[in-house]
């Protein structure tokens, strides 16, 4: 650093070059550290010491064992250990360093996809996408995908929750639990927001000139909306998306909820461990969880026991939670028998109802040089140090943005009473038609052209898929079929999104920024050509939900109290219980689910009761007859 600021050189060019080298060295140092300290299943340094440590961990029983240390797991660990009377064990397969620089820095997301912080799942031969495997990014670290997502703070609409038709989970029921964790730093309506919680709602401390121009153009065509989480009005309109950031840093589940609690004596947090199964007694009551250590070639297993009234809480996400249930003997009996898994409970819906937000892009190249965020991040082919240093010292500037914090919600021809399309605007030209490509390839690009992009997302997608085991071994990745575009309405939504992106992108009001369309490109014009472009370039918007569906019908995996059907002492409290995908990113709904789950786990009187469920069902049927 001294050499960088040495005034003897008295040359701004040389100073700039040295700062660039400094930033490049800083960047590579962090990435090398990540690669050399823990690369997933790196062999343990001392197997005997590791075994001795785990033997000590499992020596006494726990009140709660939480399987999965993502956003929901971190909140549950905090709330359930808060009064000091309950022993809580949190098991996470990923890394422990949620405070890594590139996780805390919002723009660091460019280095997180397909890294050691990413499970790097893929779906298997999506029929609706011409047989392509779709990359599914999932966080592999304490805090889970809240450490690797784009931080958008959305709830969806009140109608989303009313349409779940689950007793006790309507909009009026869940709103207090959204507010319970929130810390609104903007000053929005107190009817729908609150202050003082751990889950911060804020605005990005940066606006690119292209983003400001988009707001001007979009609001004239689509109308303006300054709070997409205000349920007193429609979700439609153009505006700045709220984000989960605190003072210019990413607000991950681990930073918000686990960090304040991790030193409690009654909370044990283990990382780098893989849950192998939940164990049940003859009454189908969970009594323990068996796990092993990543990187342990001896494959030694450890079993953590539950106390008499203890519970296992699955918070491993839409991929992990159904997989754990199935390898434990809870799932479709015929499927479990195919893998020689003893059936504890025949629950055919485990792994069904897989949903996501599919996306496609419209991208333009602008003739103005040096205006896009991607070009501003490069200097002489290296990382531009000035934005990095501005963030390090002041927590402001372009490094506070993940790139897509401006956008809109729109009703297309496929809408059913509320927006079916979300637009996410990026002040950058896409590096490929698959939107995930820009995130994964930018770090390897020495220079990029300027431009702007509209990511079109089916915000209330109707397509559904499923997840199945490839093996009874939980270390083996499951087979994922998201079912993208299996419902024709979704391709209509995306097609209309492409057309809207073109309308906005070709507006003369862009002035000097107006550029030529790169994706889909001028050769893609007819509906059939647009549909084929979508099938060939469709990618995830990272909102996986639904595989342990909550409800009261035969297709439910958990009831309104989140207890798994057919067994005792197991609940699921993460995105996998969401029955129908809401219109917006799903991190904040997961916070609400975990907050509410923790409350009625500690106080069962707060949970929907069986009698209440029956009465609600009867009323619903009576109302249906009356209608």
C-alpha positions as CSV (number, residue, x, y, z in Angstrom):
1,X,0.0,0.0,0.0
2,X,2.9,2.3,0.8
3,X,4.3,1.7,-2.6
4,X,0.9,2.5,-4.2
5,X,0.6,5.9,-2.7
6,X,4.3,6.8,-2.8
7,X,4.3,10.4,-4.0
8,X,7.8,10.1,-5.4
9,X,6.3,8.9,-8.6
10,X,4.1,11.9,-9.0
11,X,2.2,10.2,-11.9
12,X,-1.5,9.7,-11.9
13,X,-1.2,7.0,-14.6
14,X,1.4,5.1,-12.7
15,X,-0.8,5.4,-9.6
16,X,-3.7,4.0,-11.5
17,X,-1.7,1.1,-12.8
18,X,-0.4,0.3,-9.3
19,X,-3.9,0.4,-7.8
20,X,-5.1,-1.9,-10.5
21,X,-2.4,-4.4,-9.7
22,X,-3.2,-4.0,-6.0
23,X,-6.9,-4.8,-6.7
24,X,-6.0,-7.8,-8.9
25,X,-3.6,-9.2,-6.3
26,X,-6.3,-8.6,-3.6
27,X,-8.9,-10.4,-5.8
28,X,-6.6,-13.4,-6.6
29,X,-5.5,-13.6,-3.0
30,X,-9.0,-14.2,-1.8
31,X,-9.8,-16.7,-4.5
32,X,-6.6,-18.6,-3.9
33,X,-7.3,-18.7,-0.2
34,X,-10.8,-20.0,-1.0
35,X,-9.3,-22.7,-3.2
36,X,-6.6,-23.8,-0.9
37,X,-8.3,-23.8,2.5
38,X,-11.5,-25.7,1.8
39,X,-12.6,-26.9,-1.7
40,X,-15.6,-28.8,-0.7
41,X,-14.4,-32.3,0.1
42,X,-10.8,-31.6,0.8
43,X,-9.2,-34.3,3.0
44,X,-9.3,-33.6,6.7
45,X,-6.0,-32.5,8.1
46,X,-6.3,-34.8,11.1
47,X,-9.0,-37.4,11.0
48,X,-8.5,-38.5,14.7
49,X,-8.9,-34.9,15.9
50,X,-12.0,-34.4,13.8
51,X,-13.6,-37.6,15.0
52,X,-12.8,-36.7,18.6
53,X,-14.5,-33.3,18.1
54,X,-17.6,-34.8,16.7
55,X,-17.8,-37.5,19.4
56,X,-17.8,-34.7,21.9
57,X,-20.6,-32.8,20.0
58,X,-22.9,-35.9,20.0
59,X,-22.2,-36.9,23.5
60,X,-25.4,-35.3,24.8
61,X,-28.9,-35.0,23.3
62,X,-30.4,-31.9,21.8
63,X,-33.8,-30.3,22.0
64,X,-33.6,-29.2,18.3
65,X,-31.5,-30.5,15.5
66,X,-31.6,-28.1,12.5
67,X,-30.5,-29.7,9.2
68,X,-29.4,-26.9,6.9
69,X,-27.6,-23.7,7.8
70,X,-29.1,-21.5,5.1
71,X,-31.3,-18.4,5.6
72,X,-34.1,-20.3,7.4
73,X,-31.7,-22.4,9.5
74,X,-29.7,-19.4,10.7
75,X,-32.9,-17.7,11.9
76,X,-34.2,-20.8,13.6
77,X,-30.9,-21.3,15.4
78,X,-31.1,-17.8,16.7
79,X,-34.7,-17.9,17.9
80,X,-34.7,-21.4,19.4
81,X,-31.5,-20.8,21.4
82,X,-32.4,-17.3,22.5
83,X,-33.6,-18.0,26.1
84,X,-30.7,-20.3,26.8
85,X,-32.8,-23.2,28.0
86,X,-32.9,-25.3,24.8
87,X,-29.9,-27.1,23.3
88,X,-29.7,-26.5,19.6
89,X,-27.5,-28.2,17.0
90,X,-27.2,-26.6,13.5
91,X,-25.7,-28.9,10.8
92,X,-24.5,-27.3,7.5
93,X,-22.6,-29.0,4.6
94,X,-21.2,-25.8,3.3
95,X,-18.4,-23.5,4.4
96,X,-18.2,-21.3,7.6
97,X,-16.8,-18.1,6.1
98,X,-19.9,-16.2,5.4
99,X,-17.9,-13.0,6.2
100,X,-15.7,-13.4,3.1
101,X,-15.1,-10.1,1.3
102,X,-16.8,-11.2,-1.8
103,X,-19.9,-12.3,0.1
104,X,-20.1,-9.0,2.0
105,X,-19.5,-6.9,-1.0
106,X,-22.7,-6.9,-3.1
107,X,-20.9,-6.8,-6.4
108,X,-18.8,-9.7,-5.3
109,X,-21.6,-11.9,-6.6
110,X,-19.7,-11.9,-9.9
111,X,-17.1,-14.2,-8.2
112,X,-19.5,-16.4,-6.3
113,X,-21.4,-18.3,-9.0
114,X,-19.6,-21.6,-9.9
115,X,-17.2,-21.1,-7.0
116,X,-16.6,-23.0,-3.8
117,X,-19.5,-21.1,-2.3
118,X,-21.9,-22.7,-4.9
119,X,-23.4,-26.2,-5.0
120,X,-23.5,-25.8,-8.8
121,X,-26.6,-28.0,-9.3
122,X,-28.0,-28.6,-12.7
123,X,-31.4,-29.8,-13.9
124,X,-31.5,-32.9,-16.1
125,X,-32.5,-32.5,-19.7
126,X,-35.3,-30.0,-19.5
127,X,-37.9,-31.0,-22.2
128,X,-39.2,-27.5,-22.5
129,X,-35.7,-26.2,-23.1
130,X,-34.7,-28.6,-26.0
131,X,-33.1,-31.0,-23.6
132,X,-30.7,-28.5,-22.0
133,X,-29.4,-28.9,-18.5
134,X,-30.1,-25.7,-16.6
135,X,-27.5,-24.4,-14.1
136,X,-29.1,-23.9,-10.6
137,X,-27.0,-21.8,-8.3
138,X,-27.4,-22.6,-4.6
139,X,-25.3,-21.2,-1.7
140,X,-22.8,-23.6,-0.1
141,X,-22.0,-21.7,3.0
142,X,-23.6,-20.6,6.3
143,X,-26.4,-18.4,5.2
144,X,-27.0,-20.5,2.1
145,X,-28.3,-18.7,-1.0
146,X,-28.7,-15.5,1.0
147,X,-24.9,-15.2,0.6
148,X,-25.0,-15.7,-3.1
149,X,-28.3,-14.2,-4.4
150,X,-29.0,-10.7,-5.8
151,X,-30.4,-9.5,-2.5
152,X,-33.8,-8.3,-3.8
153,X,-36.2,-7.8,-0.9
154,X,-39.6,-8.9,-2.2
155,X,-42.6,-10.4,-0.5
156,X,-45.0,-10.9,-3.5
157,X,-48.6,-9.7,-3.0
158,X,-51.3,-10.3,-0.5
159,X,-53.1,-12.3,-3.1
160,X,-50.2,-14.7,-3.4
161,X,-50.7,-15.8,0.2
162,X,-54.4,-15.8,0.1
163,X,-54.2,-18.0,-3.0
164,X,-52.2,-20.6,-1.0
165,X,-55.5,-21.6,0.6
166,X,-53.7,-22.8,3.7
167,X,-55.4,-22.1,7.0
168,X,-53.3,-19.7,9.1
169,X,-51.1,-18.6,6.2
170,X,-53.3,-16.0,4.4
171,X,-52.0,-12.5,3.9
172,X,-53.4,-11.2,7.2
173,X,-51.8,-14.0,9.0
174,X,-48.3,-13.6,7.5
175,X,-47.9,-9.8,7.4
176,X,-47.0,-9.5,11.2
177,X,-44.3,-12.1,10.7
178,X,-42.8,-10.2,7.7
179,X,-42.7,-7.2,9.9
180,X,-41.3,-9.0,12.9
181,X,-37.8,-9.3,11.4
182,X,-37.7,-6.2,9.2
183,X,-35.6,-3.1,9.7
184,X,-36.9,-0.5,7.2
185,X,-34.1,2.0,6.7
186,X,-36.1,3.9,4.0
187,X,-39.1,5.2,5.9
188,X,-41.9,3.4,4.2
189,X,-45.5,2.9,5.3
190,X,-45.7,1.5,8.8
191,X,-48.8,-0.4,7.8
192,X,-46.6,-2.8,5.9
193,X,-43.1,-2.2,7.3
194,X,-41.3,-1.9,10.6
195,X,-38.0,-0.9,12.1
196,X,-35.7,-2.6,14.6
197,X,-35.5,-6.1,13.2
198,X,-32.4,-7.9,11.9
199,X,-33.5,-8.3,8.3
200,X,-32.7,-4.9,6.7
201,X,-34.7,-3.3,3.9
202,X,-32.8,-0.6,2.1
203,X,-32.0,0.9,-1.3
204,X,-28.7,0.4,-3.1
205,X,-26.3,3.3,-2.6
206,X,-25.7,3.7,-6.3
207,X,-27.5,4.5,-9.5
208,X,-26.0,4.2,-12.9
209,X,-27.0,6.8,-15.5
210,X,-28.5,4.0,-17.6
211,X,-30.7,2.9,-14.7
212,X,-32.0,6.4,-14.2
213,X,-32.8,6.6,-17.9
214,X,-34.7,3.3,-17.7
215,X,-36.8,4.6,-14.8
216,X,-37.7,7.7,-16.8
217,X,-38.7,5.7,-19.9
218,X,-40.3,2.8,-18.1
219,X,-42.5,4.9,-15.8
220,X,-44.0,6.8,-18.7
221,X,-45.1,3.5,-20.3
222,X,-45.8,1.3,-17.3
223,X,-46.3,3.7,-14.4
224,X,-44.2,4.2,-11.3
225,X,-44.0,2.2,-8.1
226,X,-41.8,3.2,-5.2
227,X,-42.7,0.2,-2.9
228,X,-43.4,-3.2,-4.4
229,X,-44.1,-4.5,-0.9
230,X,-46.9,-2.2,-0.2
231,X,-50.0,-4.4,-0.2
232,X,-52.5,-1.5,-0.3
233,X,-52.0,-1.0,-4.0
234,X,-51.2,-3.1,-7.1
235,X,-47.7,-4.5,-7.6
236,X,-47.6,-3.1,-11.2
237,X,-45.1,-0.4,-12.2
238,X,-41.5,0.6,-12.6
239,X,-39.2,1.4,-9.7
240,X,-36.1,0.7,-7.7
241,X,-36.2,-2.7,-6.1
242,X,-35.5,-2.8,-2.3
243,X,-32.6,-4.9,-1.2
244,X,-31.4,-6.8,1.9
245,X,-28.3,-4.7,2.7
246,X,-27.0,-3.1,5.8
247,X,-24.8,0.0,5.4
248,X,-23.8,-1.0,1.9
249,X,-23.0,-4.6,2.7
250,X,-24.9,-7.8,1.9
251,X,-27.3,-8.8,4.6
252,X,-27.0,-12.6,4.6
253,X,-29.0,-14.9,6.9
254,X,-25.7,-15.7,8.7
255,X,-24.7,-12.1,9.3
256,X,-28.2,-11.1,10.3
257,X,-29.3,-14.0,12.5
258,X,-26.5,-16.4,13.2
259,X,-23.6,-14.0,14.0
260,X,-25.3,-12.5,17.1
261,X,-26.1,-16.0,18.4
262,X,-23.2,-18.2,17.4
263,X,-21.3,-17.9,20.7
264,X,-24.3,-19.0,22.9
265,X,-23.3,-22.0,25.0
266,X,-26.5,-23.8,24.1
267,X,-26.0,-23.5,20.3
268,X,-23.6,-25.8,18.5
269,X,-22.9,-25.0,14.8
270,X,-21.1,-27.6,12.6
271,X,-20.1,-26.9,9.1
272,X,-18.6,-29.3,6.5
273,X,-21.0,-32.0,7.6
274,X,-23.5,-34.0,5.5
275,X,-26.8,-35.2,6.9
276,X,-27.1,-38.8,6.0
277,X,-30.6,-39.6,7.4
278,X,-33.1,-38.9,10.2
279,X,-33.6,-42.0,12.4
280,X,-37.0,-43.0,13.7
281,X,-38.2,-45.4,16.4
282,X,-41.0,-47.9,16.1
283,X,-43.7,-45.3,16.6
284,X,-42.3,-43.3,13.6
285,X,-41.0,-40.6,15.9
286,X,-37.6,-39.0,15.1
287,X,-35.0,-39.7,17.7
288,X,-31.7,-38.8,16.1
289,X,-29.9,-37.5,13.0
290,X,-26.9,-39.3,11.5
291,X,-24.2,-37.3,9.6
292,X,-20.7,-37.6,8.4
293,X,-17.8,-35.2,7.6
294,X,-17.0,-33.9,4.1
295,X,-13.5,-34.9,3.3
296,X,-13.4,-37.9,5.7
297,X,-12.3,-40.9,3.6
298,X,-13.2,-43.3,6.5
299,X,-16.9,-42.3,6.0
300,X,-17.3,-42.5,9.8
301,X,-20.8,-41.6,10.8
302,X,-22.0,-39.7,13.9
303,X,-25.4,-39.7,15.4
304,X,-26.8,-36.8,17.3
305,X,-29.7,-37.7,19.6
306,X,-32.8,-35.8,20.4
307,X,-34.3,-35.3,23.9
308,X,-37.6,-36.8,24.6
309,X,-39.8,-34.1,23.1
310,X,-37.1,-32.9,20.7
311,X,-37.6,-32.2,17.0
312,X,-35.7,-32.3,13.7
313,X,-36.1,-29.2,11.7
314,X,-35.4,-29.5,8.0
315,X,-34.1,-26.2,6.5
316,X,-31.9,-27.6,3.7
317,X,-33.9,-25.9,1.0
318,X,-35.9,-27.0,-2.0
319,X,-33.3,-29.5,-3.1
320,X,-31.8,-30.6,0.2
321,X,-34.9,-31.0,2.4
322,X,-36.8,-33.5,0.2
323,X,-33.6,-35.4,-0.4
324,X,-33.1,-35.8,3.3
325,X,-36.7,-37.0,3.8
326,X,-36.4,-39.6,1.1
327,X,-33.1,-41.1,2.2
328,X,-34.7,-41.3,5.6
329,X,-37.6,-43.4,4.4
330,X,-40.2,-40.6,3.9
331,X,-41.5,-40.3,0.4
332,X,-43.1,-42.2,-2.4
333,X,-42.8,-45.9,-1.3
334,X,-42.2,-47.3,-4.8
335,X,-39.4,-44.8,-5.4
336,X,-37.8,-45.5,-2.1
337,X,-37.9,-49.3,-2.7
338,X,-36.1,-48.8,-6.0
339,X,-33.2,-47.5,-3.9
340,X,-33.5,-50.2,-1.2
341,X,-34.6,-47.6,1.4
342,X,-36.8,-49.0,4.2
343,X,-40.1,-47.1,4.0
344,X,-41.0,-45.3,7.2
345,X,-43.9,-43.3,5.7
346,X,-45.4,-43.4,2.2
347,X,-45.7,-39.7,1.3
348,X,-45.8,-39.6,-2.5
349,X,-45.7,-35.8,-2.8
350,X,-42.1,-35.5,-1.4
351,X,-40.1,-34.0,-4.2
352,X,-43.1,-33.0,-6.3
353,X,-44.3,-29.4,-7.0
354,X,-40.9,-28.1,-7.9
355,X,-41.2,-24.5,-9.1
356,X,-38.9,-21.7,-10.2
357,X,-38.9,-18.3,-12.0
358,X,-37.7,-18.9,-15.6
359,X,-35.9,-16.0,-17.3
360,X,-34.7,-14.8,-20.7
361,X,-32.9,-11.6,-21.8
362,X,-33.1,-8.7,-24.2
363,X,-29.8,-6.9,-24.5
364,X,-28.5,-3.8,-26.3
365,X,-25.1,-2.4,-27.1
366,X,-24.7,1.3,-26.5
367,X,-22.3,3.5,-28.5
368,X,-21.4,5.4,-25.4
369,X,-18.2,4.1,-23.9
370,X,-17.5,3.7,-20.2
371,X,-21.1,4.1,-19.0
372,X,-22.0,0.5,-18.1
373,X,-21.2,-0.9,-14.7
374,X,-19.2,-3.8,-16.3
375,X,-16.9,-1.4,-18.2
376,X,-16.5,0.8,-15.1
377,X,-15.2,-2.3,-13.3
378,X,-12.3,-2.8,-15.7
379,X,-9.2,-0.7,-16.1
380,X,-6.4,-1.7,-18.4
381,X,-7.9,-5.2,-18.5
382,X,-7.7,-5.6,-14.8
383,X,-10.1,-4.9,-11.9
384,X,-10.6,-1.2,-11.5
385,X,-9.4,-0.5,-7.9
386,X,-11.3,2.8,-7.4
387,X,-14.8,1.3,-7.0
388,X,-13.3,-1.4,-4.7
389,X,-11.5,1.2,-2.5
390,X,-14.6,3.4,-2.4
391,X,-16.6,0.5,-1.1
392,X,-13.9,-0.6,1.4
393,X,-13.7,2.9,2.9
394,X,-17.2,4.3,2.5
395,X,-19.5,1.4,1.6
396,X,-20.9,3.4,-1.4
397,X,-20.6,3.3,-5.1
398,X,-21.2,0.7,-7.8
399,X,-19.8,-2.2,-5.6
400,X,-23.0,-1.9,-3.5
401,X,-25.0,-3.1,-6.4
402,X,-25.6,-6.7,-7.7
403,X,-26.6,-5.1,-11.0
404,X,-30.3,-5.8,-11.2
405,X,-31.9,-3.6,-8.5
406,X,-34.1,-1.6,-10.9
407,X,-37.1,-3.1,-12.7
408,X,-40.8,-3.6,-13.0
409,X,-43.8,-5.8,-12.5
410,X,-46.1,-6.1,-15.5
411,X,-49.3,-7.8,-16.5
412,X,-49.1,-9.5,-19.9
413,X,-51.7,-11.3,-22.0
414,X,-51.1,-14.4,-19.8
415,X,-51.7,-12.7,-16.5
416,X,-54.5,-13.8,-14.1
417,X,-55.3,-10.7,-12.2
418,X,-51.9,-9.6,-11.2
419,X,-48.4,-9.2,-12.8
420,X,-47.1,-12.4,-14.4
421,X,-43.9,-10.7,-15.6
422,X,-41.0,-9.2,-13.7
423,X,-38.4,-7.1,-15.5
424,X,-35.0,-6.7,-14.0
425,X,-32.9,-4.0,-15.6
426,X,-29.1,-4.3,-15.7
427,X,-26.9,-1.4,-16.8
428,X,-24.7,-3.8,-18.7
429,X,-24.6,-5.7,-22.0
430,X,-25.2,-9.4,-21.6
431,X,-22.2,-11.5,-22.4
432,X,-24.5,-14.2,-23.7
433,X,-28.1,-15.0,-24.3
434,X,-28.2,-17.1,-21.1
435,X,-28.3,-14.5,-18.4
436,X,-26.3,-16.5,-15.9
437,X,-23.4,-16.4,-18.4
438,X,-22.8,-12.7,-17.6
439,X,-22.3,-13.5,-13.9
440,X,-20.0,-16.5,-14.5
441,X,-17.9,-15.2,-17.4
442,X,-17.4,-11.6,-16.5
443,X,-14.6,-12.4,-14.1
444,X,-12.7,-14.0,-17.0
445,X,-13.2,-11.1,-19.4
446,X,-10.5,-8.4,-19.6
447,X,-12.8,-5.9,-21.3
448,X,-16.5,-5.7,-22.1
449,X,-18.7,-3.6,-24.4
450,X,-21.2,-1.1,-22.9
451,X,-24.9,-1.7,-23.0
452,X,-28.1,-2.4,-21.1
453,X,-30.2,-5.5,-20.6
454,X,-33.7,-6.4,-19.6
455,X,-34.0,-9.8,-17.9
456,X,-37.6,-11.0,-18.4
457,X,-38.9,-13.3,-15.7
458,X,-42.1,-15.3,-15.4
459,X,-42.8,-14.0,-11.9
460,X,-45.8,-16.3,-11.2
461,X,-44.7,-19.3,-13.3
462,X,-47.2,-22.1,-13.5
463,X,-44.9,-24.9,-14.7
464,X,-44.0,-27.6,-12.2
465,X,-41.4,-30.3,-12.0
466,X,-40.0,-32.8,-9.5
467,X,-36.9,-34.0,-7.7
468,X,-36.0,-37.7,-7.4
469,X,-33.1,-39.6,-5.8
470,X,-30.2,-40.9,-7.8
471,X,-29.0,-42.9,-4.8
472,X,-29.8,-43.7,-1.2
473,X,-26.5,-41.9,-0.4
474,X,-27.2,-38.2,0.4
475,X,-23.7,-37.3,-1.0
476,X,-25.0,-38.2,-4.5
477,X,-26.8,-35.3,-6.1
478,X,-30.5,-35.9,-6.8
479,X,-32.1,-35.9,-10.2
480,X,-33.8,-32.5,-10.8
481,X,-36.5,-31.8,-13.4
482,X,-37.8,-28.3,-12.9
483,X,-40.3,-28.7,-15.6
484,X,-39.6,-25.4,-17.2
485,X,-42.2,-24.3,-19.8
486,X,-44.3,-27.4,-19.2
487,X,-47.2,-25.0,-18.8
488,X,-47.6,-23.0,-22.1
489,X,-48.6,-19.8,-20.2
490,X,-45.0,-19.4,-19.1
491,X,-43.6,-19.1,-22.6
492,X,-46.4,-16.6,-23.4
493,X,-45.3,-14.5,-20.4
494,X,-41.6,-14.6,-21.5
495,X,-42.4,-13.9,-25.1
496,X,-44.4,-10.8,-24.1
497,X,-41.5,-9.9,-21.9
498,X,-39.1,-10.0,-24.8
499,X,-41.4,-7.8,-26.8
500,X,-41.7,-5.3,-23.9
501,X,-37.9,-5.3,-23.5
502,X,-37.5,-4.4,-27.1
503,X,-40.1,-1.7,-26.9
504,X,-38.3,-0.1,-23.9
505,X,-34.9,-0.7,-25.3
506,X,-35.6,0.9,-28.6
507,X,-37.2,4.1,-27.2
508,X,-35.8,7.3,-28.7
509,X,-35.7,8.7,-25.1
510,X,-32.5,6.8,-24.6
511,X,-30.9,9.6,-26.5
512,X,-27.1,9.1,-26.9
513,X,-27.3,5.8,-25.1
514,X,-29.7,4.2,-27.6
515,X,-28.0,1.2,-29.2
516,X,-28.4,-1.9,-31.3
517,X,-30.1,-5.0,-30.1
518,X,-27.7,-7.9,-29.5
519,X,-30.0,-10.5,-28.0
520,X,-32.2,-12.0,-29.3
521,X,-31.0,-10.1,-32.3
522,X,-32.7,-8.8,-35.5
523,X,-33.1,-12.3,-37.0
524,X,-35.5,-13.3,-34.3
525,X,-38.9,-11.7,-35.1
526,X,-41.9,-14.1,-35.3
527,X,-43.5,-15.6,-32.2
528,X,-42.1,-19.0,-33.1
529,X,-38.6,-17.6,-33.5
530,X,-38.9,-15.8,-30.1
531,X,-40.2,-19.0,-28.5
532,X,-37.2,-21.0,-29.9
533,X,-34.8,-18.3,-28.6
534,X,-36.4,-18.6,-25.1
535,X,-36.1,-22.4,-25.2
536,X,-32.4,-22.2,-26.2
537,X,-31.5,-19.5,-23.7
538,X,-33.9,-19.9,-20.7
539,X,-32.1,-19.7,-17.3
540,X,-33.1,-19.7,-13.7
541,X,-33.9,-16.5,-11.7
542,X,-33.0,-18.5,-8.6
543,X,-36.3,-18.8,-6.7
544,X,-36.6,-22.6,-6.2
545,X,-39.5,-23.6,-4.1
546,X,-42.3,-26.2,-3.4
547,X,-40.9,-29.7,-3.0
548,X,-42.2,-30.2,0.5
549,X,-45.5,-28.6,-0.2
550,X,-47.5,-27.2,2.7
551,X,-51.3,-27.7,2.8
552,X,-54.2,-29.8,4.0
553,X,-54.8,-31.9,0.9
554,X,-53.5,-35.3,-0.2
555,X,-50.7,-33.6,-2.2
556,X,-49.2,-31.9,0.9
557,X,-46.0,-33.0,2.5
558,X,-46.4,-30.8,5.6
559,X,-49.4,-29.4,7.3
560,X,-50.0,-25.8,8.3
561,X,-48.0,-26.5,11.4
562,X,-45.1,-27.6,9.1
563,X,-45.1,-31.1,10.6
564,X,-44.3,-33.8,8.1
565,X,-47.2,-36.2,7.4
566,X,-46.8,-39.8,8.5
567,X,-44.1,-39.2,11.1
568,X,-43.6,-37.4,14.4
569,X,-41.0,-35.0,15.5
570,X,-40.0,-33.6,12.0
571,X,-40.9,-30.3,10.5
572,X,-39.8,-28.5,7.4
573,X,-39.3,-24.7,7.5
574,X,-37.8,-23.3,4.3
575,X,-38.6,-22.5,0.7
576,X,-39.6,-26.1,0.0
577,X,-42.9,-25.7,1.9
578,X,-44.2,-22.8,-0.3
579,X,-47.1,-24.3,-2.2
580,X,-47.3,-21.7,-5.0
581,X,-44.5,-19.4,-6.1
582,X,-45.0,-15.8,-5.1
583,X,-44.4,-12.9,-7.5
584,X,-40.9,-11.8,-6.4
585,X,-37.7,-13.2,-5.1
586,X,-38.2,-15.7,-2.3
587,X,-35.6,-14.9,0.4
588,X,-37.8,-12.6,2.4
589,X,-40.7,-15.0,2.3
590,X,-38.3,-17.6,3.7
591,X,-37.5,-15.3,6.6
592,X,-41.2,-14.9,7.3
593,X,-41.7,-18.7,7.3
594,X,-38.8,-19.4,9.6
595,X,-39.8,-16.5,11.9
596,X,-43.3,-17.9,12.2
597,X,-42.1,-21.5,12.6
598,X,-39.8,-20.6,15.4
599,X,-42.6,-18.8,17.2
600,X,-45.0,-21.8,17.2
601,X,-42.3,-24.3,17.8
602,X,-41.6,-22.5,21.1
603,X,-45.3,-21.8,21.7
604,X,-47.5,-24.5,20.1
605,X,-50.6,-22.4,20.8
606,X,-49.5,-20.1,18.0
607,X,-49.7,-22.9,15.4
608,X,-52.8,-23.7,13.3
609,X,-54.6,-26.4,15.2
610,X,-56.2,-29.5,13.6
611,X,-59.7,-28.3,14.7
612,X,-59.1,-24.9,13.2
613,X,-58.0,-26.5,10.0
614,X,-61.1,-28.6,9.8
615,X,-63.4,-25.6,10.5
616,X,-61.6,-23.5,7.9
617,X,-62.0,-26.2,5.3
618,X,-65.7,-26.6,6.1
619,X,-66.2,-22.8,5.8
620,X,-64.3,-22.8,2.5
621,X,-66.5,-25.6,1.1
622,X,-69.6,-23.8,2.2
623,X,-68.6,-20.6,0.6
624,X,-67.8,-22.5,-2.6
625,X,-71.3,-24.0,-2.6
626,X,-72.8,-20.6,-2.0
627,X,-70.9,-19.1,-4.9
